[in-house]
Amino acid sequence: MNGYHDAKDAYLKRMSRIEGQVRGLTKMIESDKYCIDVLTQISAVNKALEAVALGLLDEHLKHCVADAVAEGGGMADEKISEASAAIARLVRS
């Protein structure tokens, strides 16, 4: 089971809102809205996605990584490396 299982509905709700924001961006561009207004909305979408990503990362660390570390062995090292790589991707984006 994924670490975010208990919060799955909340994540799905947030993703639906983000999806609506992206559709709104498309309409803004189709309607030739002012560049700065479009950029402002893009920034809002990016922040919303970042919030979801950080929440998922937090859940992953609390559940998947913590469980693997508690069990020990190679799986713990693998989960820590996986989490580190995910953090690096988030920081670069």
QUIKA-V844102 format. One record per pair of residues at least 12 apart in sequence whose ideal C-beta (glycine too) atoms are under 8 Angstrom apart, sorted by sequence separation. I is the first residue (numbers start at 1). J is the second residue. D is the distance in Angstrom with one decimal. If there is no record, write none. Layout:
# QUIKA-V844102
i = [I/I]
j = [J/J]
d = [D/D]
This chain:
# QUIKA-V844102
i = [68/25/28/65/64/65/25/24/25/65/21/25/61/21/22/60/21/57/60/18/21/57/18/57/17/18/57/14/18/54/14/15/53/14/50/11/11/11/7/4/4/7/4/3/4/2/3/3/3/2/3/2]
j = [80/38/41/79/79/80/41/41/42/83/41/45/83/44/45/83/45/83/86/45/48/86/48/87/48/49/90/48/52/90/51/52/90/52/90/52/55/56/55/55/56/59/59/59/60/59/60/62/63/63/64/64]
d = [7.8/6.6/6.5/4.6/5.9/6.3/5.4/6.7/6.5/5.3/6.7/6.8/6.0/6.5/6.0/6.2/4.9/7.3/7.3/6.1/6.7/6.2/4.9/6.9/7.1/6.2/7.0/7.0/7.3/7.4/7.5/6.7/5.7/5.6/7.6/6.4/7.1/7.2/7.3/7.5/5.7/6.7/4.3/4.0/7.7/7.7/5.1/6.4/3.1/7.8/5.0/7.7]
